[in-house]
């Protein structure tokens, strides 16, 4: 199948579908409609900045008509995969195209393919791609790690990463910690070891890592440790507060602490919506022990 045929097939499938009311930003449309640049790097930039699948394909079509076809590279293919959101068939078609044209040997393309397969629940295909890689990078390892369903498999893979000399980054620790909440003591012990490594390496200042630690400790009922991590974080986001409040709401005896933390967050600069309040204040129903005064219900 030629490059032209591949994209013609993709375009026929994509533009025959309903746009579902998507209205991209006007600036995004003007950016490529008024541009006569046929460089593949320009297409990469536009694809990377475009969140909507249909507009992404329109960008590819535009540049293809301007001579983009003859300057097709691995980065174009990786970005085009992002435009396949919601359509695993297209991912498979581009996968076949990348193998035929030799693009599968590029780590950028392989990582993008693995990421899409993991998102669509086709983990076995992602694993096959990974096993064929000669020199996987940290993105490759992290992508596969995030695709596991069972904690024991994920931990085994993380150990393989370590024994292979792969240095863990913030994403590795965050993903690994997400598997430690299941109620098996060995998983919690593994999480403690990860926390120790995080402190030694200095990743504790990463907000995503801190949030993962708070969630792990909270789910295991170790709220004092979760609060310690929370207090030591230099930067917190809404997830940090939610994780801590949710941890308190799991235990009826911590209802008062949950209310105090919510009020502290409410006094801050966070923008809260009604649905957020309804979810967080499940503590109101905790055996009738605590109830939130009406003046705090927004």
Secondary structure, DSSP 4 states (H G I P E B T S, - for coil): --HHHHHHHHHHHHHTS--TT----HHHHHHHHT-----HHHHHHHHHH---HHHHHHHHHHHHHTTGGGG--HHHHHHHHHTTTT-HHHHHHHHHHHHHTTGGGSHHHHHHHHHHHHHTT-HHHHHHHHHT-SS--HHHHHHHHHH--SHHHHHHHHHHHHHTTPPP-HHHHHHHHTTS-SS-HHHHHHHHHHHHHHHHHTGGG-HHHHHHHHHHHHHTT-HHHHHHHHHH-SS--HHHHHHHHHHHHTSGGGHHHHHHHHHHHHTTT----HHHHHHHGGGGGSTTS----GGG--
